[in-house]
Amino acid sequence: MLETSARLLRLLSMLQSRPDWPGPELADRLGVTTRTVRRDVDRLRELGYPVESATGTAGGYRLGVGAALPPLLLEDEEAVAVAVGLRAAVTGSVSGIEETSLRALAKLEQVLPSRLRHRVAAMQSAILPLTGPGPAVDANLLAALAASCRAHEGIRFGYRQSTRRVEPYRLVHTGRRWYLLAFDLDRDDWRTFRVDRIDAAPQPGPRFAPRPEPGTDLVAFVSDALSSAPYRFQAKILFHAPIEVVAEHTSPTAGRLEKHDDRSCLFYAGAASLDQIAVYVALKGIDFQVLEPPELRDHVRTLAARLSRAGEELSVDDVPDLRQESDSSAVKEKPCMRHS
């Protein structure tokens, strides 16, 4: 009986982790036969979980939408993450969910074991929220986009006075803004969209088969799309410091970091002008070398010479305007000296 209950909990956790599961794959993961999987699915249905099944030689299962929310299976780390996230939502960048976040948090903390409540309280006491100037995103819109990503359902929405038809894949949060990573059907290419610029009511479309993701590193792809691709100048900088050190002074929206070796890293960024790149990199306070483009190297040399001249000590005789001003001040002061 205990073995069956443990298997049911594991099956439920797997069904909650992704939209669709082929029956043979579930059986293989659980170490049972497909017939046992069917019996376990029937038990979950008796407990109120709306598990849907698909016919066919392989068969398949998915956790459907029920009339009421069934109990969720959360591990300790997941429960702590949810609790901390709900508390942070009150001052986060998603608008309209403050009150509901508090209600959900109250329900969750009511059933948390004492050991987890202490962990949540300790983490929260050490967190000081500092909200940025980024635009708030409607919680309903964010939830709708997340649901479309999970269900592999195409959507249609207005964006910057145009209509876009996309296959949504991921939501990306940079700390200040939310972005949607999607495949644009009309442009036949991957795109990132600022969620705060998407119409509040995207129209659902047909389901789609997932495409191969754009590269092996989605974080790097999104970072490049936000920090480099839209700009005229593309720079490649070698920082003479470990990537962990440089990462403390930059963000994914400013550029992408890549490890070069244990003592250096590469930084890829874009900007509308060479000045923006040169000043941004120089202000890091870390030795660096410009690898690309060649014109940025020349620009940095010119800027370095200008800054060097600005730091030189100058006498009044070296600058005619200052000398004239000094002479004029001396003349004006003479009557005061005689009067004294």
C-alpha positions in Angstrom: 0.0 0.0 0.0 2.8 2.4 0.9 4.6 1.6 -2.3 1.4 2.3 -4.3 0.9 5.6 -2.5 4.5 6.7 -3.2 4.1 5.8 -6.8 0.9 7.8 -7.1 2.6 10.9 -5.6 5.5 10.5 -8.1 3.1 10.1 -11.0 1.2 13.2 -9.9 4.4 15.2 -9.7 5.4 14.1 -13.2 2.0 15.0 -14.6 2.4 18.5 -13.0 5.9 19.0 -14.5 5.0 19.2 -18.2 1.8 19.2 -20.4 1.9 15.8 -22.1 3.3 12.4 -21.2 3.2 9.3 -23.4 2.0 6.2 -21.5 5.1 4.1 -22.2 7.4 6.8 -21.0 5.5 7.2 -17.7 5.7 3.4 -17.3 9.4 3.4 -17.9 10.0 6.3 -15.5 8.0 4.6 -12.8 9.3 1.1 -13.4 5.9 -0.4 -14.0 3.7 -1.6 -16.9 1.4 0.6 -19.0 -1.5 -1.3 -17.4 -0.4 -0.2 -13.9 -0.1 3.4 -15.2 -3.7 3.2 -16.3 -4.8 1.9 -12.9 -2.9 4.6 -11.2 -4.4 7.3 -13.4 -7.9 6.0 -12.5 -7.0 6.3 -8.8 -5.9 10.0 -9.3 -9.2 10.7 -11.1 -11.1 9.2 -8.1 -9.1 11.7 -5.9 -10.3 14.6 -8.0 -7.4 15.1 -10.4 -8.7 15.7 -14.0 -6.2 13.5 -15.8 -7.0 13.4 -19.6 -6.0 10.5 -21.8 -5.3 10.2 -25.5 -6.1 7.2 -27.6 -3.6 5.5 -30.0 -1.0 2.8 -30.0 1.3 4.7 -27.5 -1.4 6.6 -25.6 -0.8 9.6 -23.6 -1.8 11.5 -20.5 -2.1 15.2 -19.4 -3.3 17.0 -16.3 -6.4 18.8 -17.4 -8.2 21.8 -16.0 -10.8 20.9 -13.3 -13.7 22.6 -11.7 -11.7 23.1 -8.5 -8.0 23.3 -7.9 -6.8 19.9 -6.6 -4.0 19.6 -4.0 -0.6 20.4 -5.4 2.4 18.3 -4.6 5.3 20.5 -3.6 8.7 19.4 -2.3 10.4 21.4 0.5 12.5 23.6 -1.8 9.5 24.2 -4.1 7.3 25.3 -1.2 9.9 27.7 0.2 10.4 29.2 -3.3 6.7 29.7 -3.8 6.3 31.3 -0.3 9.2 33.7 -0.9 8.0 34.5 -4.4 4.5 35.3 -3.2 5.9 37.7 -0.6 8.0 39.4 -3.1 5.1 39.7 -5.5 3.6 42.5 -3.3 6.4 44.8 -4.3 7.3 43.2 -7.6 6.9 44.2 -11.3 3.6 42.4 -11.8 0.6 44.6 -11.1 -2.8 43.6 -9.8 -1.7 40.6 -7.8 -0.8 42.1 -4.4 -4.0 41.1 -2.6 -4.3 37.7 -4.2 -0.6 37.0 -3.4 -1.3 37.7 0.3 -4.3 35.4 0.3 -2.4 32.6 -1.4 0.5 33.1 1.0 -1.7 32.9 4.0 -3.1 29.5 2.8 0.3 28.2 2.0 1.9 29.2 5.3 -1.0 27.6 7.2 0.0 24.2 6.0 3.8 24.6 5.9 5.7 22.5 8.5 7.4 24.5 11.2 10.9 23.8 9.8 9.8 25.4 6.5 8.1 28.4 8.1 11.3 29.2 9.9 13.3 29.0 6.6 10.8 31.3 4.8 10.9 33.8 7.6 14.7 33.8 7.7 15.0 34.4 4.0 12.3 37.1 3.9 13.9 39.0 6.8 17.1 39.3 4.9 15.5 40.5 1.7 15.2 44.3 1.1 13.0 45.0 -2.0 14.2 47.9 -4.1 11.8 48.4 -6.9 13.1 49.8 -10.2 11.7 52.1 -12.8 10.6 49.2 -15.1 7.0 49.2 -16.3 4.5 47.0 -14.4 3.0 44.0 -16.3 -0.7 42.9 -15.9 -0.8 39.6 -14.0 -3.6 38.2 -16.2 -1.6 38.9 -19.3 1.4 37.2 -17.9 -0.6 34.2 -16.8 -2.2 33.9 -20.2 1.2 34.0 -22.0 2.7 31.4 -19.6 -0.3 29.1 -20.2 0.2 29.4 -24.0 3.9 28.6 -23.6 3.2 25.5 -21.5 0.4 24.2 -23.8 2.3 25.0 -27.0 -0.6 27.1 -28.2 -0.1 29.8 -30.8 -1.3 33.3 -30.1 -2.1 36.5 -32.0 -1.7 40.0 -30.4 -1.2 43.6 -31.2 2.3 45.0 -30.8 3.6 48.5 -31.7 0.7 49.2 -34.0 1.1 45.8 -35.8 -0.5 42.4 -35.5 1.9 39.5 -34.7 1.2 35.8 -35.0 3.7 33.8 -32.9 4.5 30.5 -31.3 5.3 31.4 -27.7 8.1 29.4 -25.9 9.5 31.2 -22.8 8.9 34.2 -20.6 12.1 36.0 -19.6 12.4 38.4 -16.6 15.5 40.7 -16.5 14.7 42.2 -13.1 13.2 45.4 -14.7 11.1 44.1 -17.6 9.3 40.9 -18.8 10.0 39.6 -22.3 8.3 36.9 -24.4 10.6 34.6 -26.5 8.6 33.4 -29.5 8.8 32.3 -33.1 7.2 34.9 -35.3 5.3 33.1 -38.1 5.0 36.1 -40.4 8.8 37.0 -40.2 9.8 33.3 -40.1 12.3 34.0 -37.3 12.8 34.1 -33.5 11.8 37.3 -31.8 11.7 38.8 -28.3 8.7 41.0 -27.3 8.4 43.3 -24.4 5.3 42.1 -22.5 4.2 45.5 -21.4 3.8 46.5 -25.1 1.6 43.5 -25.9 -2.2 44.0 -26.0 -3.9 42.8 -22.8 -6.0 40.3 -24.6 -4.0 38.0 -27.0 -6.1 35.8 -29.2 -5.5 32.0 -28.9 -4.5 30.1 -32.0 -3.9 26.4 -32.9 -1.5 24.2 -31.0 1.9 23.7 -32.6 4.7 21.1 -32.5 7.7 22.6 -30.6 10.6 23.7 -32.9 14.3 23.2 -32.1 15.3 26.0 -29.8 17.4 28.8 -31.2 20.8 27.6 -30.0 21.9 25.5 -27.1 21.9 28.4 -24.6 18.6 30.3 -24.5 19.9 32.7 -21.9 22.7 33.8 -24.2 20.3 34.0 -27.1 17.9 36.3 -25.3 20.7 38.4 -23.9 22.1 38.9 -27.4 18.7 39.8 -28.7 18.2 42.4 -26.1 21.7 43.9 -25.8 23.4 43.5 -29.2 21.2 42.7 -32.2 19.1 45.9 -32.3 22.2 48.2 -32.4 24.5 49.6 -35.1 27.8 48.8 -33.3 28.6 45.4 -32.1 31.5 45.0 -29.6 33.6 42.2 -28.3 35.6 43.0 -25.2 38.1 40.9 -23.3 38.0 41.7 -19.5 41.1 40.7 -17.5 39.1 39.4 -14.6 37.1 36.2 -13.8 33.6 36.1 -15.2 32.2 36.0 -11.6 33.8 39.3 -10.9 32.7 41.0 -14.0 29.1 39.6 -13.7 28.7 41.6 -10.5 29.1 44.8 -12.5 26.8 44.1 -15.5 23.4 42.7 -16.4 22.0 40.4 -19.2 20.3 43.4 -20.9 23.6 45.3 -21.1 25.6 42.5 -22.7 26.5 38.9 -22.7 29.4 37.4 -20.7 31.2 34.3 -21.8 34.1 32.6 -19.9 37.4 32.8 -21.7 39.6 31.2 -19.0 39.9 31.2 -15.2 41.3 34.8 -15.2 39.4 36.5 -18.0 36.1 36.6 -19.8 34.5 37.9 -23.0 31.8 40.6 -23.1 29.5 41.0 -26.1 27.4 44.2 -26.4 25.8 46.6 -28.8 25.1 50.3 -28.8 24.0 53.1 -31.0 27.4 54.9 -30.6 31.0 54.0 -29.9 31.0 56.4 -27.0 28.3 54.5 -25.2 30.3 51.2 -25.4 33.6 52.8 -24.5 32.3 54.7 -21.5 30.2 51.8 -20.2 33.2 49.4 -20.3 35.7 51.9 -18.9 33.5 52.6 -15.9 33.7 49.0 -14.8 37.1 49.7 -13.2 38.5 46.5 -14.7 41.3 46.2 -17.2 40.1 45.3 -20.6 41.1 45.0 -24.3 38.9 45.8 -27.3 38.8 42.9 -29.7 36.1 44.1 -32.1 35.4 46.3 -33.9 38.6 48.0 -35.1 37.0 51.5 -35.0 36.2 51.0 -31.3 39.9 50.5 -30.6 40.7 53.8 -32.3 37.9 55.5 -30.4 39.1 54.2 -27.1 42.6 55.5 -27.8 41.2 58.9 -28.7 39.1 59.0 -25.6 42.0 57.9 -23.4 44.2 60.7 -24.8 41.4 63.3 -24.2 40.9 62.1 -20.6 44.7 62.2 -20.0 44.9 65.8 -21.2 41.9 66.6 -18.9 43.9 65.3 -15.9 47.0 67.4 -16.5 47.7 70.4 -14.3 47.5 73.7 -16.2 48.8 77.1 -15.2 47.0 80.4 -15.9 49.5 81.3 -18.6 48.6 78.1 -20.5 45.0 79.2 -21.1 44.5 82.7 -22.6 40.9 82.9 -21.4 41.9 82.1 -17.8 44.7 84.7 -18.0 42.3 87.4 -19.1 39.9 86.5 -16.4 42.6 86.6 -13.8 43.8 90.0 -14.9 40.3 91.4 -14.9 39.8 90.1 -11.4 43.0 91.7 -10.2 41.9 95.1 -11.6 38.5 94.9 -9.9 40.1 94.1 -6.5 42.5 97.1 -6.5 39.9 99.7 -5.4 38.9 97.5 -2.5 42.6 97.2 -1.4 43.0 101.0 -1.5 39.7 101.5 0.4 40.9 99.2 3.2 
